[in-house]
Amino acid sequence: MKVKEVELLCTLGPASLNDRVIHWLERAGTSILRLNLSHTKVEDLERIIHFIQKRTSLPLCLDTEGAQVRTGPLADGRVSVRENRFLTAHARPVAGDQFSISLYPAYIVNQLEVGDFVSIDFNSVLSQVVEKRNDEVVLRILNGGEIGPNKAVTVQRPIEMPPLTDKDRAAIAIGRRMGIRHFALSFAHRASDVDAIRSLAGGEAMIISKIECLTGLRNLAAIAEKSDAILIDRGDLSREVPIEQIPAIQKMIIRGAKAHGAKVYVATNLLESMTTAPTPTRAEVNDIYNTLADGADGLVLAAETAIGQYPVNCARMVMKVAQQYQRNLNAAPRSIRVRPSSLMAGVEPHGGRLVCRTAGHAEHLEIAGLPTITIGDEELTDVEQIARGTFSPLRGFMDKACLESVLEDNQLPTGLVWTMPVVLAVPLEAACRYSKGDRVVLATGCGSPHSLLEISETYYLDPELLARKWFGTDSSDHPGVARVIARGGHFLAGEVTLIQPLPLPYRRYDLTPAQLRTVFAHKGWTRVVAFHSRNLVHRGHERIQIEALERTFADGLLINPIVGHGRRGDFLPHLILDGYQAMLDYGVYPAGKVVLASFITYPRFAGPREAVFTALCRKNMGCSHFIVGRDHSGVASFYGPDGAKALFEELGDLGIEPIFFDAVGYDTQSERYVDLNACETAKPISGTEIRRALMAGEALPNWMMRSEVQDVVRAELMMKHALFQE
């Protein structure tokens, strides 16, 4: 079967904007020359077009900037940013450095919201917006790396942007005046974007629409219908879909575009190695061949010819492979299902799927006129963790059958292991007022709507019986028992939907399970150890964390302290986080191995039950291993030191592996951290002693707590700030 000639598009840049290379690119078989407006100043455009047109009759394509965010100029050309630091992004141009950069177009900064994930320079750097000010935002660097000027920036939330920048419009006008008839639309999102560029380029223009985002992929049919050609930018597309799906997605796009009469070109990394080497790799040649076999009409060389050392060799190699391919038949492509990137990184969520119960605009509108129940912050944080998927597979507060199943058998009615009751206790008056099918708004103490509860059942359970089955005791000296008794035995059950999270002061470190999975995938982590704590970090914690990393051969460590309402005398949440931040700032942990994220919940003091429960929460966050300390989540002497280990063994494989540790002490003779109970000369690391010494202004030995963490506490004392929860 005769195969039509393959088209070759070569990008011009510093390496190829000269007589010799343009001459040989034309003779190598280039069909179209391409000029990237993202790397071309509009004031230089007319001169460059004139230069090219004097040297070749090949058509020139102007590739627009399109709906893309980019970094601004940098003082030193490139800058390295360290993870767990903060970076300010400005709307106005600044001479960027490791502390501040600017984003282009300028208006995009004001469209960012707190919580947005922002990846920079082809995912080299991953950050999250943690603070918003006038014309600037503060980014927390979650994965450090190097940033270059004019590099792609991706916001992992759909943001509406016009299909063309002012620069694009000016460039199209110049190009059209100088006889340019080929224009590429970057980041085509929908058919109306094609209409927009065609209205400026003219009806006779050839419009190449670039598919490089999920929205464009989803609207492929409509875009292809109005375009002369589709260009698959595999680089930008791989920032939004899993890279392992790119080969199959490529086949799907080619098939779909051709069905609507559009040509298809494929770009990105065709001959990446040849930017510095004179010959390609076998994998690159195979990629080109298979791309043609998929049905592509043409191939696009970008960096290879724009900045590479061997631009002509690259063009010749593509044409050699194309000529070889013409002796063969097309391969039949197969359809695939496109899934969102990264959300299933690591282990599967408990029950197989992350729950998401966050209100959209429709739910916001439906709460007007609904009755309101004011509940405490502890229950409201339960709602948040249900809605965010941390408590997956729970979708709301438990009904009586579910609660009894958990209390009696440590499992949900479906048979899935679950050890922690999650219930909403209400006053008798509220329990009598509402029934199955009612919808009520759960409000904060100040009356702000927080969430929506769709009641499935109201029920009563004797609180003393509940406490005894839950905690294994009915002693009022147990804080969990006291809490259950104080709330009474009337309960509402039903699914919840989060409307507005609590306005807590420590959201800067807040990451949802889905977001944590994204971070882990970005870092390439598949084995992650989680550490649960409600205390200021000391050397015992540090030793356990590092040993767990080594013991499990894990890729990284998630430090995930509780920062909600704690027990009287616990360190305040911001101190716990600041202590860990100091450890990160001073490079105590192995570089690139730690993610710090707050867990907004409260201690239940349920011992073994809570140890398993907190492990399942970290499983939902994407962790494969969980550190379990001696008497994990216990209080006083209510639970044995090995109770958690026994329950884990009884329940079997939970999909997350517990890593058990005994109490750690420090042997001053050998100067090593050891099992406290196995060494007579070891000294304990006492939380009580740490609190006493810090309050008294006394310096703790470095083997007990690092000076960097002690300095955080001393600063609070000097400013006469509180240290502990009331």
GIWO-V813734 format. One record per residue. N is the residue number from 0. RES is the residue in one small letter. BURIAL is I if it has 9 or more other C-alpha atoms within 8 Angstrom, else O. D_LAST is the distance of its C-alpha to the last C-alpha in Angstrom with 2 decimals. Layout:
n = [N	N]
res = [RES	RES]
burial = [BURIAL	BURIAL]
d_last = [D_LAST	D_LAST]
This chain:
n = [0	1	2	3	4	5	6	7	8	9	10	11	12	13	14	15	16	17	18	19	20	21	22	23	24	25	26	27	28	29	30	31	32	33	34	35	36	37	38	39	40	41	42	43	44	45	46	47	48	49	50	51	52	53	54	55	56	57	58	59	60	61	62	63	64	65	66	67	68	69	70	71	72	73	74	75	76	77	78	79	80	81	82	83	84	85	86	87	88	89	90	91	92	93	94	95	96	97	98	99	100	101	102	103	104	105	106	107	108	109	110	111	112	113	114	115	116	117	118	119	120	121	122	123	124	125	126	127	128	129	130	131	132	133	134	135	136	137	138	139	140	141	142	143	144	145	146	147	148	149	150	151	152	153	154	155	156	157	158	159	160	161	162	163	164	165	166	167	168	169	170	171	172	173	174	175	176	177	178	179	180	181	182	183	184	185	186	187	188	189	190	191	192	193	194	195	196	197	198	199	200	201	202	203	204	205	206	207	208	209	210	211	212	213	214	215	216	217	218	219	220	221	222	223	224	225	226	227	228	229	230	231	232	233	234	235	236	237	238	239	240	241	242	243	244	245	246	247	248	249	250	251	252	253	254	255	256	257	258	259	260	261	262	263	264	265	266	267	268	269	270	271	272	273	274	275	276	277	278	279	280	281	282	283	284	285	286	287	288	289	290	291	292	293	294	295	296	297	298	299	300	301	302	303	304	305	306	307	308	309	310	311	312	313	314	315	316	317	318	319	320	321	322	323	324	325	326	327	328	329	330	331	332	333	334	335	336	337	338	339	340	341	342	343	344	345	346	347	348	349	350	351	352	353	354	355	356	357	358	359	360	361	362	363	364	365	366	367	368	369	370	371	372	373	374	375	376	377	378	379	380	381	382	383	384	385	386	387	388	389	390	391	392	393	394	395	396	397	398	399	400	401	402	403	404	405	406	407	408	409	410	411	412	413	414	415	416	417	418	419	420	421	422	423	424	425	426	427	428	429	430	431	432	433	434	435	436	437	438	439	440	441	442	443	444	445	446	447	448	449	450	451	452	453	454	455	456	457	458	459	460	461	462	463	464	465	466	467	468	469	470	471	472	473	474	475	476	477	478	479	480	481	482	483	484	485	486	487	488	489	490	491	492	493	494	495	496	497	498	499	500	501	502	503	504	505	506	507	508	509	510	511	512	513	514	515	516	517	518	519	520	521	522	523	524	525	526	527	528	529	530	531	532	533	534	535	536	537	538	539	540	541	542	543	544	545	546	547	548	549	550	551	552	553	554	555	556	557	558	559	560	561	562	563	564	565	566	567	568	569	570	571	572	573	574	575	576	577	578	579	580	581	582	583	584	585	586	587	588	589	590	591	592	593	594	595	596	597	598	599	600	601	602	603	604	605	606	607	608	609	610	611	612	613	614	615	616	617	618	619	620	621	622	623	624	625	626	627	628	629	630	631	632	633	634	635	636	637	638	639	640	641	642	643	644	645	646	647	648	649	650	651	652	653	654	655	656	657	658	659	660	661	662	663	664	665	666	667	668	669	670	671	672	673	674	675	676	677	678	679	680	681	682	683	684	685	686	687	688	689	690	691	692	693	694	695	696	697	698	699	700	701	702	703	704	705	706	707	708	709	710	711	712	713	714	715	716	717	718	719	720	721	722	723	724	725]
res = [m	k	v	k	e	v	e	l	l	c	t	l	g	p	a	s	l	n	d	r	v	i	h	w	l	e	r	a	g	t	s	i	l	r	l	n	l	s	h	t	k	v	e	d	l	e	r	i	i	h	f	i	q	k	r	t	s	l	p	l	c	l	d	t	e	g	a	q	v	r	t	g	p	l	a	d	g	r	v	s	v	r	e	n	r	f	l	t	a	h	a	r	p	v	a	g	d	q	f	s	i	s	l	y	p	a	y	i	v	n	q	l	e	v	g	d	f	v	s	i	d	f	n	s	v	l	s	q	v	v	e	k	r	n	d	e	v	v	l	r	i	l	n	g	g	e	i	g	p	n	k	a	v	t	v	q	r	p	i	e	m	p	p	l	t	d	k	d	r	a	a	i	a	i	g	r	r	m	g	i	r	h	f	a	l	s	f	a	h	r	a	s	d	v	d	a	i	r	s	l	a	g	g	e	a	m	i	i	s	k	i	e	c	l	t	g	l	r	n	l	a	a	i	a	e	k	s	d	a	i	l	i	d	r	g	d	l	s	r	e	v	p	i	e	q	i	p	a	i	q	k	m	i	i	r	g	a	k	a	h	g	a	k	v	y	v	a	t	n	l	l	e	s	m	t	t	a	p	t	p	t	r	a	e	v	n	d	i	y	n	t	l	a	d	g	a	d	g	l	v	l	a	a	e	t	a	i	g	q	y	p	v	n	c	a	r	m	v	m	k	v	a	q	q	y	q	r	n	l	n	a	a	p	r	s	i	r	v	r	p	s	s	l	m	a	g	v	e	p	h	g	g	r	l	v	c	r	t	a	g	h	a	e	h	l	e	i	a	g	l	p	t	i	t	i	g	d	e	e	l	t	d	v	e	q	i	a	r	g	t	f	s	p	l	r	g	f	m	d	k	a	c	l	e	s	v	l	e	d	n	q	l	p	t	g	l	v	w	t	m	p	v	v	l	a	v	p	l	e	a	a	c	r	y	s	k	g	d	r	v	v	l	a	t	g	c	g	s	p	h	s	l	l	e	i	s	e	t	y	y	l	d	p	e	l	l	a	r	k	w	f	g	t	d	s	s	d	h	p	g	v	a	r	v	i	a	r	g	g	h	f	l	a	g	e	v	t	l	i	q	p	l	p	l	p	y	r	r	y	d	l	t	p	a	q	l	r	t	v	f	a	h	k	g	w	t	r	v	v	a	f	h	s	r	n	l	v	h	r	g	h	e	r	i	q	i	e	a	l	e	r	t	f	a	d	g	l	l	i	n	p	i	v	g	h	g	r	r	g	d	f	l	p	h	l	i	l	d	g	y	q	a	m	l	d	y	g	v	y	p	a	g	k	v	v	l	a	s	f	i	t	y	p	r	f	a	g	p	r	e	a	v	f	t	a	l	c	r	k	n	m	g	c	s	h	f	i	v	g	r	d	h	s	g	v	a	s	f	y	g	p	d	g	a	k	a	l	f	e	e	l	g	d	l	g	i	e	p	i	f	f	d	a	v	g	y	d	t	q	s	e	r	y	v	d	l	n	a	c	e	t	a	k	p	i	s	g	t	e	i	r	r	a	l	m	a	g	e	a	l	p	n	w	m	m	r	s	e	v	q	d	v	v	r	a	e	l	m	m	k	h	a	l	f	q	e]
burial = [O	O	O	O	O	I	I	I	I	I	I	I	I	O	I	I	I	O	O	O	I	I	I	I	I	I	O	I	I	I	I	I	I	I	I	I	I	I	O	I	O	I	O	O	I	I	O	O	I	O	O	I	O	O	I	I	O	O	I	I	I	I	I	I	I	I	I	I	I	I	I	I	I	I	O	O	O	I	I	I	I	I	I	I	I	I	I	I	I	I	I	O	I	I	O	I	I	I	I	I	I	I	I	I	O	I	O	I	I	I	O	I	O	I	O	I	I	I	I	I	I	I	I	I	I	I	I	I	I	I	I	I	O	O	I	I	I	I	I	I	I	I	I	I	I	I	I	I	I	I	I	I	I	I	I	O	O	O	O	O	O	O	I	I	I	O	O	I	I	I	I	I	I	I	I	I	O	O	O	I	I	I	I	I	I	I	I	I	I	I	I	O	I	I	I	I	I	I	O	I	I	O	O	O	I	I	I	I	I	I	I	I	I	I	O	I	I	O	I	I	I	I	I	I	I	I	I	I	I	I	I	I	I	I	I	I	I	I	I	I	I	I	O	O	I	I	O	I	I	I	I	I	I	I	I	I	I	I	O	I	I	I	I	I	I	I	I	I	O	I	I	I	I	I	I	O	I	O	O	I	O	O	O	I	I	O	I	I	I	O	I	I	I	I	I	I	I	I	I	I	I	I	I	I	I	I	I	I	I	I	I	I	I	I	I	I	O	I	I	O	I	I	O	O	I	I	O	O	O	O	O	O	I	O	O	O	O	O	O	O	I	I	I	I	I	I	I	I	I	I	O	O	I	I	I	O	I	I	I	O	O	O	I	I	O	O	I	O	O	O	O	O	I	I	I	O	I	I	I	I	I	I	I	I	I	I	I	I	I	I	I	I	I	I	I	I	I	I	I	O	O	I	I	O	I	I	I	O	O	I	I	I	O	O	O	O	I	I	I	I	I	O	I	I	I	I	I	O	O	I	I	O	O	I	I	O	O	I	I	I	I	I	I	I	I	O	O	O	I	I	I	I	I	I	I	I	I	I	I	O	I	O	I	I	I	I	I	I	I	I	I	O	I	I	O	O	O	I	I	I	I	I	O	I	I	O	I	I	I	I	I	I	I	I	I	I	I	I	I	O	O	O	O	O	O	I	O	O	O	I	O	I	I	I	I	I	I	I	I	I	I	I	O	O	I	I	I	I	I	I	I	I	O	I	O	O	I	I	I	I	O	I	I	I	I	O	O	I	I	O	O	O	O	I	I	I	I	I	I	I	I	I	I	I	I	I	O	O	O	I	I	I	I	O	I	I	I	I	I	I	I	I	I	I	I	O	O	O	O	O	O	O	I	I	I	I	I	I	I	I	I	I	O	O	I	I	I	I	I	I	I	I	I	I	I	I	I	I	I	I	I	I	I	I	I	I	I	I	I	I	I	I	I	I	I	O	O	O	I	O	O	O	I	I	I	O	I	I	O	O	O	O	O	O	I	I	I	I	I	I	I	O	I	I	I	I	I	I	O	O	O	O	I	I	I	I	O	O	I	O	O	I	I	O	I	O	O	O	O	I	O	O	I	I	O	O	O	O	O	I	O	O	O	I	I	I	O	I	I	I	O	I	I	I	O	I	I	O	O	O	O	O	I	I	I	O]
d_last = [81.36	81.46	78.08	77.83	77.16	73.60	72.21	70.42	68.08	67.46	64.85	66.11	64.13	64.58	66.35	68.77	69.48	72.80	76.41	76.69	73.72	74.34	77.93	77.13	74.33	76.89	79.39	76.89	76.64	73.74	73.83	71.28	69.59	65.99	64.21	60.42	59.31	55.79	57.42	60.14	59.95	61.61	63.63	65.16	65.90	69.39	70.56	69.28	70.86	74.11	73.99	73.55	76.15	78.74	78.37	78.17	79.05	76.11	73.84	70.56	67.31	64.56	61.18	58.67	55.08	54.02	50.55	48.91	46.10	46.89	45.54	46.96	48.76	47.37	48.27	49.38	50.57	47.84	44.28	41.98	38.31	35.81	33.37	29.66	30.66	30.81	34.05	34.78	37.51	39.51	41.94	44.19	46.17	44.78	46.15	43.74	42.15	39.27	36.74	38.33	41.02	42.63	43.41	46.66	47.37	45.16	44.06	42.31	39.27	38.41	38.78	36.11	32.74	29.32	29.38	33.14	34.56	37.23	39.73	42.05	45.51	46.39	42.95	43.03	39.59	36.87	34.07	31.58	30.97	27.35	27.85	30.58	32.09	35.45	38.16	36.01	33.40	31.23	31.99	29.99	32.68	32.26	35.71	37.35	41.06	43.80	44.31	47.73	48.92	50.02	48.42	47.34	43.79	42.59	39.79	38.89	38.89	42.07	42.54	45.59	47.91	51.51	53.99	55.60	54.41	56.35	57.67	58.91	60.75	62.41	63.36	64.87	66.97	68.24	68.93	70.77	72.90	73.80	74.82	71.72	71.67	68.94	65.27	62.21	59.19	56.00	53.10	55.08	52.69	55.08	58.73	58.21	57.27	60.76	62.28	60.54	62.00	65.39	65.67	65.46	67.40	70.27	71.65	73.71	70.77	69.60	65.86	63.95	60.53	58.00	55.77	52.69	49.73	48.70	49.54	53.01	53.43	52.60	55.04	57.69	60.48	60.28	59.98	62.91	65.02	64.96	65.09	68.07	66.04	62.64	61.13	58.56	56.25	54.81	52.56	50.54	50.73	49.19	46.02	45.45	47.03	47.00	49.59	51.09	52.07	53.90	57.30	57.29	55.92	58.72	61.26	59.74	59.79	63.36	64.53	62.76	63.97	67.53	67.59	67.21	69.88	67.73	68.33	65.52	64.68	62.17	60.32	57.91	58.40	61.95	63.12	60.00	61.34	64.38	62.48	63.05	65.60	69.13	68.92	66.44	64.71	66.07	62.88	63.41	67.02	66.02	63.41	66.05	68.55	66.22	65.01	68.65	69.16	66.31	68.52	67.23	69.82	68.63	66.33	64.42	64.08	61.34	60.11	63.11	65.55	63.39	62.06	63.49	66.18	68.56	68.58	72.17	71.86	68.95	71.04	73.94	71.86	70.50	74.04	75.31	72.82	73.69	77.36	76.74	74.71	77.58	79.46	76.95	75.73	72.36	69.74	68.36	64.69	62.22	59.59	55.89	52.70	50.34	46.67	43.69	42.95	40.19	38.09	39.36	39.03	38.22	37.95	38.37	35.36	34.73	37.45	39.32	37.83	34.63	33.52	33.10	32.02	31.43	33.05	36.13	37.63	39.34	36.19	34.70	37.78	37.74	34.44	35.87	36.29	34.32	32.04	28.28	25.48	21.88	19.59	15.99	14.90	15.10	18.71	19.44	18.66	21.00	23.56	23.33	23.89	26.73	28.28	28.11	29.72	27.02	27.46	31.25	33.36	31.07	31.81	29.55	27.88	29.91	32.54	33.28	35.96	33.87	30.91	33.31	34.96	31.75	30.81	34.36	35.68	32.92	34.77	35.19	38.30	40.08	39.80	37.42	34.84	31.34	28.85	25.71	25.66	24.56	24.69	23.83	23.20	24.11	24.91	28.45	29.68	28.94	30.47	33.57	33.96	34.18	36.42	37.81	38.81	36.44	34.44	31.15	28.72	25.08	23.09	19.65	17.77	19.74	22.93	23.84	25.93	24.35	26.77	29.77	30.15	33.74	33.64	35.80	34.94	33.05	32.73	31.32	30.23	29.26	25.50	26.16	28.90	26.82	24.03	26.74	28.55	25.49	23.74	26.75	25.24	24.37	22.30	19.31	17.74	17.58	14.38	16.82	19.11	16.62	15.73	19.50	20.50	18.12	19.64	23.19	26.34	27.65	27.60	29.05	30.61	32.11	32.17	29.72	30.41	27.85	28.62	25.91	22.87	19.42	19.29	16.65	16.68	17.50	20.69	22.79	22.72	23.07	26.30	27.63	29.60	32.80	31.86	30.97	34.32	35.96	34.46	35.62	39.05	39.36	38.76	41.18	38.65	39.54	37.74	34.02	31.58	27.97	25.01	21.77	18.60	14.80	15.01	16.25	20.02	22.02	25.74	25.70	24.35	26.94	29.70	29.04	28.98	32.23	33.92	33.14	34.77	37.76	38.07	38.14	40.11	37.65	38.03	34.40	30.77	27.98	24.59	22.29	18.60	16.07	14.05	12.70	9.63	8.79	7.79	4.92	6.48	8.26	9.63	9.12	12.14	14.33	14.39	15.60	18.18	19.22	19.81	22.08	23.71	24.62	26.22	28.19	29.15	30.61	32.49	30.97	31.49	35.02	36.07	35.93	34.33	30.65	28.88	25.16	23.65	20.17	19.71	17.62	16.64	14.17	14.80	16.84	17.46	21.08	22.77	26.30	26.02	23.11	24.99	27.94	25.99	24.26	27.74	29.30	26.87	27.98	31.54	31.18	30.08	33.39	32.51	35.09	33.14	29.69	28.27	27.28	25.83	26.24	24.22	22.97	19.84	20.10	17.86	19.10	22.87	23.20	25.14	27.91	27.81	30.51	29.53	28.73	32.05	33.92	32.60	33.42	36.88	37.36	36.57	38.86	39.05	36.14	37.25	34.62	35.18	32.52	32.63	31.58	30.33	29.90	27.51	28.51	29.24	31.21	34.66	35.41	39.10	39.71	36.85	35.85	32.89	33.93	33.07	31.20	33.08	36.43	36.53	36.62	36.11	33.05	29.76	26.50	23.81	20.84	17.27	16.35	18.98	17.90	14.38	16.15	18.90	17.05	14.95	18.34	20.10	22.41	24.26	24.02	27.38	28.26	28.90	25.24	23.66	25.69	25.78	25.30	21.77	21.06	22.37	19.75	17.00	19.32	19.82	16.16	16.23	19.57	18.30	15.47	12.88	9.29	9.48	6.39	3.78	0.00]
